[in-house]
Every structure is written in structure tokens, then in C-alpha cells.
Amino acid sequence: MNIISNYPSNDNNENKGWKYYLPLSVMMVLMFIGMVVLAYLVCSLPDYFIEDTEVIGEPLQHVQEFVVPQAEAQEEAPEPVVHLTDDDIIAQVVMHEAGNQEMIGKVAVAMTILNRCDYFDLTVEQVVNTEGAYAYPYTGVITHDCYRAIEIARANRDLFPADFMYFNADGYHGFGQEYIQIQDHYFSTQETKTIKDIASGK
């Protein structure tokens, strides 16, 4: 007699109804939905970060477009114009021509400029910019005694002839009248007699 064959089996799935499989089916459906949602989120993360980067990048681009042209304009801006006075211009010539000489040499150079302005009715700038007339401009440091020489020359215009206007470092010019040597320069006048002529009574 087979005792086992007569014993009812609890593992007989055919006797289990739909209620037995319902919780398992629901769980599997929920797991599938969860996996779908998770996959969607994972795929959406790169787009989310890229979108944020673009949002942040747009203001930065506008800032760069605003700042860079200003920086370029600042670098290309011209230097401010410096308006020189007549004394500034004369002092440059005096420093260039007689910066290594004593005060009398500086005064004599300044006097030639003042005399040329009056004699030819020209401005200081026109006189010093005459081709071959003076060494101008001077870009180094100008000492105070150059300005002092201009003051002395203006206060003592009567010490030199009105046509005391030319000088040269290598001897007298080939034109005009030889007048006087003052330190390293040989000065000439336009028309007047030389000191030698005056001394000799000519």
C-alpha cells in the first residue's frame, strides 16, 4: 500500500486560484514600471546638466561681449594730448642745444628764438619747426635752469641786437654777420655789424 500517493499534496499549483498569483503579478508590474522610470531618469540626466550649462553660459557670453570690446578700446585709446606753452617749447630747444653749457650759453640760444619770432613775425612753434633751424623736440628731462634762461632772455632783450638769430657749433654760418662766440656756439646776426667792427670804429 502506497501511503505517499494517498497523501494530498499542498504544492499542486493547479488547485491554486488567481488570488495566489495576483500579488506576484502586481509586484512584477511595479518592478517593471520602476525600471522604466529609473532608465528614463538616467537617460535624462545628461540633458539636464547640458541645459543648465547653456543657461549659465548665455549670461557669460553676454558679459564677454560687453567686457572684451571695452578692454580693446581702452588699449587702443590714443594718448592724451599735451598742450605745450611757448616756454615749454623753448626749454626743449635750450636743453637740446645748450643743456651742457653754462647759463649764458642757454640764454643766448633762447634769445635767438625770441628774436626770430619778432623779426619774422612767427610763433615760437613755427620758429622751432623751421627745417634745419633747431634741434626739436627733446624727449629727455628738462632742467629748471632752461626755464630760468628764458626768463633772463626776456628780461634782457636789449643786451643783444634784434637780429641776433643764428648760431652754429662748427664755426660761423656762411650767411649773416659773424657776431660772437659764446661757449660752444658761434652766433651770427642778420644785418648788424660785428663786435670787431664796432670796436674798430667801422
TORKOL-4160 file (C-alpha; in steps of 0.2 Angstrom, whole numbers, padded with zeros to 4 digits, m for minus):
202
<pt num="1" X="0000" Y="0000" Z="0000"/>
<pt num="2" X="0007" Y="0017" Z="m0006"/>
<pt num="3" X="0005" Y="0029" Z="0009"/>
<pt num="4" X="0013" Y="0044" Z="0000"/>
<pt num="5" X="0001" Y="0043" Z="m0016"/>
<pt num="6" X="m0014" Y="0044" Z="m0004"/>
<pt num="7" X="m0007" Y="0060" Z="0005"/>
<pt num="8" X="m0014" Y="0076" Z="m0003"/>
<pt num="9" X="m0001" Y="0087" Z="m0009"/>
<pt num="10" X="m0001" Y="0106" Z="m0005"/>
<pt num="11" X="0011" Y="0110" Z="m0020"/>
<pt num="12" X="m0002" Y="0107" Z="m0033"/>
<pt num="13" X="m0002" Y="0123" Z="m0042"/>
<pt num="14" X="m0017" Y="0118" Z="m0052"/>
<pt num="15" X="m0028" Y="0119" Z="m0036"/>
<pt num="16" X="m0021" Y="0137" Z="m0033"/>
<pt num="17" X="m0033" Y="0151" Z="m0039"/>
<pt num="18" X="m0029" Y="0168" Z="m0047"/>
<pt num="19" X="m0028" Y="0176" Z="m0030"/>
<pt num="20" X="m0012" Y="0167" Z="m0027"/>
<pt num="21" X="m0004" Y="0174" Z="m0042"/>
<pt num="22" X="m0011" Y="0192" Z="m0040"/>
<pt num="23" X="0002" Y="0199" Z="m0028"/>
<pt num="24" X="0016" Y="0192" Z="m0038"/>
<pt num="25" X="0010" Y="0199" Z="m0054"/>
<pt num="26" X="0007" Y="0216" Z="m0046"/>
<pt num="27" X="0025" Y="0216" Z="m0039"/>
<pt num="28" X="0032" Y="0211" Z="m0056"/>
<pt num="29" X="0022" Y="0225" Z="m0064"/>
<pt num="30" X="0028" Y="0238" Z="m0051"/>
<pt num="31" X="0046" Y="0232" Z="m0053"/>
<pt num="32" X="0045" Y="0234" Z="m0072"/>
<pt num="33" X="0037" Y="0252" Z="m0070"/>
<pt num="34" X="0051" Y="0256" Z="m0058"/>
<pt num="35" X="0064" Y="0250" Z="m0070"/>
<pt num="36" X="0057" Y="0261" Z="m0084"/>
<pt num="37" X="0056" Y="0276" Z="m0073"/>
<pt num="38" X="0074" Y="0273" Z="m0067"/>
<pt num="39" X="0080" Y="0271" Z="m0085"/>
<pt num="40" X="0071" Y="0287" Z="m0090"/>
<pt num="41" X="0079" Y="0297" Z="m0076"/>
<pt num="42" X="0096" Y="0290" Z="m0080"/>
<pt num="43" X="0094" Y="0295" Z="m0099"/>
<pt num="44" X="0088" Y="0312" Z="m0094"/>
<pt num="45" X="0102" Y="0317" Z="m0083"/>
<pt num="46" X="0115" Y="0322" Z="m0097"/>
<pt num="47" X="0102" Y="0333" Z="m0105"/>
<pt num="48" X="0098" Y="0341" Z="m0088"/>
<pt num="49" X="0116" Y="0346" Z="m0085"/>
<pt num="50" X="0119" Y="0352" Z="m0103"/>
<pt num="51" X="0103" Y="0363" Z="m0102"/>
<pt num="52" X="0109" Y="0371" Z="m0086"/>
<pt num="53" X="0126" Y="0374" Z="m0093"/>
<pt num="54" X="0118" Y="0383" Z="m0108"/>
<pt num="55" X="0108" Y="0393" Z="m0097"/>
<pt num="56" X="0123" Y="0398" Z="m0087"/>
<pt num="57" X="0134" Y="0401" Z="m0102"/>
<pt num="58" X="0122" Y="0413" Z="m0111"/>
<pt num="59" X="0125" Y="0427" Z="m0097"/>
<pt num="60" X="0144" Y="0424" Z="m0098"/>
<pt num="61" X="0144" Y="0426" Z="m0116"/>
<pt num="62" X="0135" Y="0442" Z="m0115"/>
<pt num="63" X="0147" Y="0448" Z="m0101"/>
<pt num="64" X="0162" Y="0443" Z="m0113"/>
<pt num="65" X="0154" Y="0453" Z="m0127"/>
<pt num="66" X="0152" Y="0468" Z="m0116"/>
<pt num="67" X="0169" Y="0467" Z="m0107"/>
<pt num="68" X="0181" Y="0462" Z="m0121"/>
<pt num="69" X="0177" Y="0477" Z="m0133"/>
<pt num="70" X="0179" Y="0489" Z="m0118"/>
<pt num="71" X="0196" Y="0482" Z="m0114"/>
<pt num="72" X="0201" Y="0483" Z="m0133"/>
<pt num="73" X="0195" Y="0500" Z="m0134"/>
<pt num="74" X="0205" Y="0505" Z="m0118"/>
<pt num="75" X="0221" Y="0498" Z="m0126"/>
<pt num="76" X="0219" Y="0507" Z="m0142"/>
<pt num="77" X="0214" Y="0523" Z="m0134"/>
<pt num="78" X="0225" Y="0537" Z="m0140"/>
<pt num="79" X="0237" Y="0546" Z="m0128"/>
<pt num="80" X="0230" Y="0562" Z="m0120"/>
<pt num="81" X="0236" Y="0577" Z="m0130"/>
<pt num="82" X="0248" Y="0588" Z="m0120"/>
<pt num="83" X="0247" Y="0607" Z="m0124"/>
<pt num="84" X="0264" Y="0614" Z="m0123"/>
<pt num="85" X="0267" Y="0633" Z="m0118"/>
<pt num="86" X="0279" Y="0643" Z="m0128"/>
<pt num="87" X="0291" Y="0642" Z="m0113"/>
<pt num="88" X="0290" Y="0623" Z="m0114"/>
<pt num="89" X="0295" Y="0623" Z="m0132"/>
<pt num="90" X="0309" Y="0635" Z="m0130"/>
<pt num="91" X="0315" Y="0625" Z="m0115"/>
<pt num="92" X="0316" Y="0609" Z="m0125"/>
<pt num="93" X="0327" Y="0618" Z="m0138"/>
<pt num="94" X="0338" Y="0626" Z="m0125"/>
<pt num="95" X="0340" Y="0609" Z="m0116"/>
<pt num="96" X="0344" Y="0600" Z="m0133"/>
<pt num="97" X="0356" Y="0614" Z="m0140"/>
<pt num="98" X="0364" Y="0620" Z="m0124"/>
<pt num="99" X="0360" Y="0608" Z="m0110"/>
<pt num="100" X="0378" Y="0605" Z="m0106"/>
<pt num="101" X="0383" Y="0624" Z="m0106"/>
<pt num="102" X="0383" Y="0637" Z="m0093"/>
<pt num="103" X="0368" Y="0649" Z="m0091"/>
<pt num="104" X="0375" Y="0662" Z="m0103"/>
<pt num="105" X="0375" Y="0649" Z="m0117"/>
<pt num="106" X="0357" Y="0644" Z="m0113"/>
<pt num="107" X="0351" Y="0662" Z="m0113"/>
<pt num="108" X="0359" Y="0665" Z="m0130"/>
<pt num="109" X="0350" Y="0651" Z="m0138"/>
<pt num="110" X="0334" Y="0656" Z="m0130"/>
<pt num="111" X="0337" Y="0674" Z="m0136"/>
<pt num="112" X="0339" Y="0668" Z="m0154"/>
<pt num="113" X="0321" Y="0660" Z="m0154"/>
<pt num="114" X="0313" Y="0676" Z="m0146"/>
<pt num="115" X="0322" Y="0687" Z="m0159"/>
<pt num="116" X="0316" Y="0676" Z="m0173"/>
<pt num="117" X="0298" Y="0677" Z="m0168"/>
<pt num="118" X="0299" Y="0696" Z="m0168"/>
<pt num="119" X="0309" Y="0698" Z="m0183"/>
<pt num="120" X="0299" Y="0686" Z="m0194"/>
<pt num="121" X="0283" Y="0688" Z="m0185"/>
<pt num="122" X="0281" Y="0670" Z="m0182"/>
<pt num="123" X="0275" Y="0660" Z="m0167"/>
<pt num="124" X="0288" Y="0650" Z="m0156"/>
<pt num="125" X="0281" Y="0634" Z="m0163"/>
<pt num="126" X="0284" Y="0640" Z="m0181"/>
<pt num="127" X="0301" Y="0645" Z="m0177"/>
<pt num="128" X="0307" Y="0629" Z="m0169"/>
<pt num="129" X="0299" Y="0619" Z="m0183"/>
<pt num="130" X="0308" Y="0628" Z="m0197"/>
<pt num="131" X="0318" Y="0615" Z="m0206"/>
<pt num="132" X="0336" Y="0614" Z="m0201"/>
<pt num="133" X="0334" Y="0628" Z="m0188"/>
<pt num="134" X="0334" Y="0620" Z="m0171"/>
<pt num="135" X="0335" Y="0603" Z="m0163"/>
<pt num="136" X="0317" Y="0600" Z="m0158"/>
<pt num="137" X="0308" Y="0591" Z="m0149"/>
<pt num="138" X="0318" Y="0585" Z="m0134"/>
<pt num="139" X="0311" Y="0569" Z="m0125"/>
<pt num="140" X="0323" Y="0569" Z="m0110"/>
<pt num="141" X="0322" Y="0578" Z="m0094"/>
<pt num="142" X="0322" Y="0597" Z="m0095"/>
<pt num="143" X="0331" Y="0605" Z="m0080"/>
<pt num="144" X="0325" Y="0620" Z="m0072"/>
<pt num="145" X="0339" Y="0632" Z="m0077"/>
<pt num="146" X="0332" Y="0630" Z="m0095"/>
<pt num="147" X="0316" Y="0639" Z="m0090"/>
<pt num="148" X="0327" Y="0651" Z="m0080"/>
<pt num="149" X="0337" Y="0655" Z="m0095"/>
<pt num="150" X="0321" Y="0660" Z="m0104"/>
<pt num="151" X="0316" Y="0672" Z="m0090"/>
<pt num="152" X="0333" Y="0680" Z="m0091"/>
<pt num="153" X="0332" Y="0682" Z="m0110"/>
<pt num="154" X="0315" Y="0690" Z="m0110"/>
<pt num="155" X="0321" Y="0702" Z="m0096"/>
<pt num="156" X="0337" Y="0707" Z="m0106"/>
<pt num="157" X="0332" Y="0708" Z="m0124"/>
<pt num="158" X="0342" Y="0724" Z="m0126"/>
<pt num="159" X="0358" Y="0715" Z="m0122"/>
<pt num="160" X="0359" Y="0708" Z="m0140"/>
<pt num="161" X="0354" Y="0715" Z="m0157"/>
<pt num="162" X="0337" Y="0712" Z="m0163"/>
<pt num="163" X="0343" Y="0702" Z="m0177"/>
<pt num="164" X="0354" Y="0691" Z="m0166"/>
<pt num="165" X="0346" Y="0675" Z="m0173"/>
<pt num="166" X="0359" Y="0662" Z="m0179"/>
<pt num="167" X="0371" Y="0650" Z="m0171"/>
<pt num="168" X="0382" Y="0635" Z="m0176"/>
<pt num="169" X="0393" Y="0623" Z="m0167"/>
<pt num="170" X="0406" Y="0621" Z="m0181"/>
<pt num="171" X="0410" Y="0639" Z="m0184"/>
<pt num="172" X="0401" Y="0654" Z="m0190"/>
<pt num="173" X="0387" Y="0652" Z="m0203"/>
<pt num="174" X="0391" Y="0656" Z="m0221"/>
<pt num="175" X="0377" Y="0669" Z="m0221"/>
<pt num="176" X="0374" Y="0684" Z="m0210"/>
<pt num="177" X="0387" Y="0694" Z="m0200"/>
<pt num="178" X="0398" Y="0685" Z="m0188"/>
<pt num="179" X="0394" Y="0692" Z="m0171"/>
<pt num="180" X="0401" Y="0682" Z="m0155"/>
<pt num="181" X="0406" Y="0665" Z="m0149"/>
<pt num="182" X="0398" Y="0660" Z="m0133"/>
<pt num="183" X="0405" Y="0644" Z="m0126"/>
<pt num="184" X="0402" Y="0631" Z="m0139"/>
<pt num="185" X="0392" Y="0641" Z="m0151"/>
<pt num="186" X="0396" Y="0654" Z="m0164"/>
<pt num="187" X="0382" Y="0667" Z="m0166"/>
<pt num="188" X="0378" Y="0677" Z="m0181"/>
<pt num="189" X="0366" Y="0692" Z="m0184"/>
<pt num="190" X="0356" Y="0696" Z="m0199"/>
<pt num="191" X="0362" Y="0713" Z="m0203"/>
<pt num="192" X="0371" Y="0722" Z="m0189"/>
<pt num="193" X="0390" Y="0725" Z="m0188"/>
<pt num="194" X="0401" Y="0713" Z="m0178"/>
<pt num="195" X="0408" Y="0717" Z="m0162"/>
<pt num="196" X="0425" Y="0718" Z="m0170"/>
<pt num="197" X="0418" Y="0731" Z="m0182"/>
<pt num="198" X="0411" Y="0741" Z="m0168"/>
<pt num="199" X="0427" Y="0741" Z="m0158"/>
<pt num="200" X="0437" Y="0746" Z="m0174"/>
<pt num="201" X="0425" Y="0761" Z="m0177"/>
<pt num="202" X="0419" Y="0754" Z="m0194"/>
